[in-house]
Amino acid sequence: MPRKIIPYNPNLKDLARKLRNDSTLGEVLLWNEIKGRGFGYDFHRQKPLLNYIVDFYCSELNLVIEVDGHYHNHEEKVEVDILRDQELAKYDLTVIRFTEQEVRKDIANVLRTIESYVAEHTPPPSQEGNRTGPALC
């Protein structure tokens, strides 16, 4: 099945590259776990989608994972996040959000949440064989 193309603002590519190089500790910790486990899917980090840059994205699962820092606690940022999630949902994307503190202090539960989502959204192996291994970038 071909990948669904989600448009993005090409002006965000340089910023996404900078964000990959300047990740928060929570993003680094979670990325190391995701790329180590793979979950059997291809995840990208700091991926431009629409007019946003999402922390982690898996096109096969229609999954966006966000690690929210302390600045996400402000009311106006929460409203922006809600709007962003609604726009991404129009492309059948699910957004799972964790706080920076959750990732730093309770990564086991963060990973369990991701694993549960992956398990619920992974089709059973077909008669023709299993899916290939993960490819990460």
Backbone as CSV, one residue per row, in Angstrom:
resi,resn,N_x,N_y,N_z,CA_x,CA_y,CA_z,C_x,C_y,C_z
1,MET,0.844,-1.172,0.000,0.000,0.000,0.000,0.896,1.244,0.000
2,PRO,0.681,2.177,-0.931,1.541,3.349,-0.993,1.327,4.264,0.206
3,ARG,2.375,4.975,0.552,2.286,5.908,1.671,1.414,7.094,1.304
4,LYS,0.670,7.545,2.278,-0.159,8.721,2.096,0.758,9.949,2.163
5,ILE,0.642,10.811,1.181,1.447,12.021,1.155,0.707,13.123,1.916
6,ILE,1.362,13.666,2.918,0.800,14.775,3.676,1.609,16.012,3.294
7,PRO,0.940,17.051,2.817,1.686,18.241,2.398,2.394,18.888,3.582
8,TYR,3.462,19.623,3.264,4.174,20.351,4.308,4.747,21.626,3.716
9,ASN,5.016,22.552,4.582,5.609,23.820,4.204,7.109,23.601,4.010
10,PRO,7.630,23.709,2.775,9.055,23.446,2.544,9.974,24.413,3.292
11,ASN,9.450,25.556,3.688,10.266,26.505,4.451,10.609,25.976,5.846
12,LEU,9.970,24.892,6.272,10.223,24.327,7.600,11.376,23.327,7.615
13,LYS,11.891,22.949,6.453,12.928,21.911,6.404,14.185,22.299,7.178
14,ASP,14.646,23.536,7.008,15.853,23.958,7.724,15.624,24.007,9.232
15,LEU,14.447,24.499,9.640,14.133,24.528,11.065,14.049,23.113,11.629
16,ALA,13.467,22.197,10.877,13.374,20.802,11.335,14.778,20.224,11.536
17,ARG,15.686,20.498,10.627,17.067,20.018,10.743,17.708,20.605,12.007
18,LYS,17.475,21.896,12.252,18.026,22.534,13.451,17.445,21.897,14.706
19,LEU,16.146,21.636,14.704,15.509,21.014,15.871,16.046,19.605,16.118
20,ARG,16.357,18.865,15.047,16.950,17.532,15.225,18.295,17.638,15.930
21,ASN,19.035,18.701,15.628,20.351,18.893,16.243,20.266,19.494,17.640
22,ASP,19.150,20.128,17.981,18.979,20.796,19.277,17.825,20.190,20.072
23,SER,17.692,18.885,20.045,16.579,18.213,20.717,16.657,18.377,22.229
24,THR,15.492,18.329,22.871,15.459,18.343,24.335,15.918,16.983,24.849
25,LEU,16.257,16.916,26.119,16.682,15.648,26.703,15.583,14.593,26.554
26,GLY,14.329,14.992,26.800,13.218,14.047,26.658,13.114,13.501,25.241
27,GLU,13.276,14.372,24.240,13.217,13.930,22.844,14.353,12.964,22.533
28,VAL,15.547,13.260,23.035,16.702,12.385,22.802,16.470,11.024,23.461
29,LEU,16.016,11.038,24.706,15.763,9.775,25.411,14.721,8.932,24.681
30,LEU,13.624,9.578,24.264,12.569,8.836,23.582,13.046,8.349,22.218
31,TRP,13.768,9.168,21.477,14.276,8.750,20.168,15.200,7.549,20.305
32,ASN,16.075,7.555,21.311,16.969,6.419,21.508,16.185,5.138,21.765
33,GLU,15.104,5.234,22.508,14.257,4.064,22.765,13.519,3.636,21.500
34,ILE,12.954,4.602,20.773,12.198,4.267,19.562,13.109,3.616,18.531
35,LYS,14.280,4.204,18.304,15.153,3.625,17.280,15.768,2.309,17.756
36,GLY,15.919,2.142,19.067,16.436,0.888,19.600,15.422,-0.240,19.500
37,ARG,14.163,0.071,19.770,13.089,-0.928,19.727,12.522,-1.057,18.324
38,GLY,12.424,0.085,17.660,11.886,0.088,16.307,10.392,-0.097,16.222
39,PHE,9.827,-0.886,17.106,8.400,-1.188,17.080,7.988,-1.789,15.737
40,GLY,8.966,-2.131,14.887,8.663,-2.724,13.590,8.228,-1.722,12.538
41,TYR,8.386,-0.434,12.814,7.939,0.599,11.882,9.010,1.669,11.704
42,ASP,8.834,2.434,10.646,9.737,3.510,10.274,9.274,4.810,10.946
43,PHE,10.055,5.307,11.894,9.755,6.573,12.571,10.728,7.641,12.088
44,HIS,10.231,8.859,12.003,11.061,10.017,11.665,10.956,11.002,12.811
45,ARG,12.003,11.788,13.015,11.932,12.795,14.071,12.026,14.182,13.467
46,GLN,11.370,15.125,14.149,11.294,16.509,13.701,10.897,16.568,12.229
47,LYS,9.709,16.070,11.962,9.189,15.925,10.605,8.197,17.039,10.288
48,PRO,8.447,17.807,9.206,7.454,18.804,8.794,6.187,18.127,8.252
49,LEU,5.044,18.544,8.774,3.730,18.113,8.304,2.833,19.349,8.317
50,LEU,2.163,19.610,7.206,1.349,20.814,7.065,2.230,22.030,7.376
51,ASN,1.802,22.881,8.297,2.617,24.037,8.694,3.260,23.834,10.055
52,TYR,3.508,22.576,10.419,4.043,22.232,11.730,5.265,21.343,11.576
53,ILE,6.009,21.229,12.670,7.073,20.237,12.767,6.714,19.358,13.950
54,VAL,6.491,18.076,13.690,6.121,17.158,14.768,7.385,16.477,15.291
55,ASP,7.370,16.110,16.560,8.561,15.523,17.172,8.893,14.162,16.561
56,PHE,7.896,13.274,16.488,8.100,11.937,15.913,6.904,11.600,15.042
57,TYR,7.162,10.910,13.929,6.090,10.601,12.987,6.314,9.228,12.381
58,CYS,5.235,8.446,12.326,5.240,7.157,11.641,4.081,7.160,10.654
59,SER,4.403,7.199,9.367,3.351,7.279,8.350,2.548,5.984,8.272
60,GLU,3.192,4.837,8.501,2.491,3.555,8.410,1.402,3.418,9.473
61,LEU,1.623,4.032,10.617,0.659,3.961,11.721,-0.217,5.203,11.821
62,ASN,0.024,6.204,10.945,-0.678,7.494,11.054,-0.521,8.063,12.461
63,LEU,0.703,7.993,12.981,0.967,8.349,14.370,1.954,9.499,14.477
64,VAL,1.591,10.468,15.293,2.461,11.572,15.675,2.667,11.469,17.180
65,ILE,3.911,11.573,17.618,4.226,11.576,19.044,4.867,12.918,19.361
66,GLU,4.333,13.592,20.368,4.840,14.891,20.778,5.364,14.813,22.212
67,VAL,6.498,15.452,22.449,7.046,15.602,23.791,6.942,17.080,24.120
68,ASP,6.023,17.407,25.025,5.721,18.799,25.349,6.548,19.278,26.536
69,GLY,7.251,20.371,26.332,8.019,20.982,27.409,7.135,21.837,28.293
70,HIS,7.743,22.512,29.260,6.983,23.314,30.230,6.210,24.450,29.575
71,TYR,6.651,24.921,28.422,5.959,26.022,27.742,4.585,25.603,27.233
72,HIS,4.306,24.318,27.163,2.995,23.844,26.715,1.929,24.004,27.788
73,ASN,2.322,24.403,28.987,1.355,24.588,30.069,0.609,25.915,29.968
74,HIS,1.100,26.822,29.155,0.431,28.113,29.007,-0.847,27.940,28.205
75,GLU,-1.895,28.650,28.619,-3.219,28.491,28.018,-3.200,28.700,26.508
76,GLU,-2.484,29.719,26.029,-2.483,29.980,24.589,-1.774,28.873,23.822
77,LYS,-0.749,28.261,24.400,-0.048,27.157,23.740,-0.951,25.923,23.692
78,VAL,-1.712,25.704,24.742,-2.657,24.579,24.763,-3.673,24.747,23.631
79,GLU,-4.168,25.956,23.440,-5.125,26.217,22.363,-4.495,25.973,20.993
80,VAL,-3.237,26.383,20.818,-2.524,26.149,19.554,-2.355,24.643,19.334
81,ASP,-2.019,23.912,20.400,-1.865,22.454,20.287,-3.176,21.787,19.890
82,ILE,-4.285,22.251,20.436,-5.595,21.679,20.099,-5.892,21.906,18.616
83,LEU,-5.668,23.113,18.140,-5.883,23.424,16.730,-4.982,22.575,15.837
84,ARG,-3.733,22.462,16.214,-2.768,21.647,15.463,-3.227,20.194,15.397
85,ASP,-3.636,19.647,16.542,-4.102,18.256,16.576,-5.332,18.071,15.689
86,GLN,-6.234,19.055,15.676,-7.435,18.978,14.834,-7.061,18.995,13.350
87,GLU,-6.104,19.828,12.978,-5.666,19.883,11.585,-4.994,18.581,11.167
88,LEU,-4.171,18.021,12.049,-3.515,16.745,11.742,-4.545,15.618,11.663
89,ALA,-5.584,15.681,12.479,-6.630,14.652,12.478,-7.362,14.609,11.133
90,LYS,-7.426,15.736,10.432,-8.059,15.754,9.105,-7.334,14.844,8.127
91,TYR,-6.090,14.491,8.434,-5.302,13.566,7.608,-5.226,12.191,8.266
92,ASP,-6.182,11.914,9.154,-6.273,10.637,9.871,-5.051,10.347,10.745
93,LEU,-4.430,11.390,11.242,-3.283,11.219,12.130,-3.740,11.260,13.581
94,THR,-3.178,10.383,14.377,-3.405,10.372,15.816,-2.194,11.002,16.478
95,VAL,-2.440,11.915,17.405,-1.362,12.559,18.144,-1.376,12.034,19.573
96,ILE,-0.242,11.498,19.999,-0.055,11.088,21.389,0.925,12.075,22.003
97,ARG,0.529,12.664,23.109,1.364,13.668,23.769,1.870,13.160,25.113
98,PHE,3.133,13.454,25.355,3.749,13.191,26.652,4.429,14.480,27.091
99,THR,4.545,14.674,28.380,5.312,15.818,28.853,6.788,15.432,28.896
100,GLU,7.610,16.439,28.862,9.068,16.227,29.003,9.347,15.462,30.290
101,GLN,8.649,15.824,31.367,8.856,15.160,32.655,8.452,13.686,32.613
102,GLU,7.345,13.369,31.934,6.938,11.959,31.820,8.031,11.139,31.152
103,VAL,8.581,11.674,30.078,9.618,10.946,29.348,10.862,10.782,30.218
104,ARG,11.253,11.837,30.899,12.467,11.782,31.725,12.320,10.875,32.937
105,LYS,11.149,10.917,33.577,11.000,10.232,34.870,10.244,8.900,34.799
106,ASP,9.509,8.667,33.714,8.687,7.449,33.642,8.638,6.915,32.215
107,ILE,9.797,6.754,31.616,9.850,6.358,30.211,9.241,4.971,29.995
108,ALA,9.253,4.125,31.018,8.668,2.787,30.871,7.184,2.885,30.530
109,ASN,6.442,3.764,31.206,5.019,3.923,30.905,4.796,4.617,29.565
110,VAL,5.668,5.545,29.219,5.593,6.189,27.906,5.719,5.116,26.817
111,LEU,6.704,4.246,26.957,6.918,3.194,25.963,5.762,2.198,25.935
112,ARG,5.191,1.893,27.100,4.019,1.002,27.138,2.850,1.606,26.370
113,THR,2.654,2.912,26.515,1.575,3.592,25.788,1.799,3.487,24.285
114,ILE,3.026,3.725,23.851,3.343,3.632,22.418,3.184,2.195,21.943
115,GLU,3.692,1.253,22.704,3.571,-0.167,22.333,2.114,-0.577,22.217
116,SER,1.265,-0.104,23.112,-0.162,-0.429,23.049,-0.783,0.113,21.772
117,TYR,-0.447,1.353,21.428,-0.972,1.946,20.186,-0.505,1.122,18.983
118,VAL,0.776,0.794,18.953,1.324,0.019,17.831,0.616,-1.330,17.735
119,ALA,0.445,-2.013,18.863,-0.210,-3.326,18.854,-1.647,-3.229,18.348
120,GLU,-2.363,-2.196,18.758,-3.757,-2.028,18.340,-3.886,-1.676,16.863
121,HIS,-2.846,-1.104,16.280,-2.923,-0.622,14.898,-2.052,-1.414,13.926
122,THR,-1.541,-2.550,14.381,-0.755,-3.417,13.509,-1.653,-4.544,13.016
123,PRO,-1.795,-4.655,11.691,-2.613,-5.751,11.176,-1.921,-7.091,11.437
124,PRO,-2.708,-8.146,11.569,-2.096,-9.455,11.769,-1.274,-9.832,10.534
125,PRO,-0.243,-10.651,10.720,0.568,-11.061,9.565,-0.300,-11.762,8.525
126,SER,-0.013,-11.483,7.269,-0.775,-12.123,6.194,-0.214,-13.509,5.933
127,GLN,-0.929,-14.262,5.123,-0.479,-15.599,4.746,0.798,-15.531,3.905
128,GLU,1.028,-14.388,3.263,2.180,-14.226,2.372,3.459,-13.975,3.134
129,GLY,3.393,-13.739,4.428,4.619,-13.514,5.207,4.492,-12.292,6.072
130,ASN,5.469,-12.144,6.928,5.481,-11.025,7.866,6.064,-9.787,7.205
131,ARG,5.817,-8.665,7.847,6.368,-7.403,7.359,7.875,-7.392,7.568
132,THR,8.547,-6.573,6.840,9.996,-6.481,6.970,10.355,-5.692,8.213
133,GLY,11.631,-5.705,8.571,12.108,-5.022,9.762,12.029,-3.511,9.629
134,PRO,12.300,-2.835,10.728,12.153,-1.385,10.755,13.261,-0.671,9.988
135,ALA,12.941,0.490,9.496,13.927,1.384,8.912,13.743,2.733,9.590
136,LEU,14.799,3.213,10.202,14.702,4.458,10.959,15.589,5.521,10.338
137,CYS,15.145,6.761,10.457,16.005,7.864,10.026,15.978,8.977,11.000
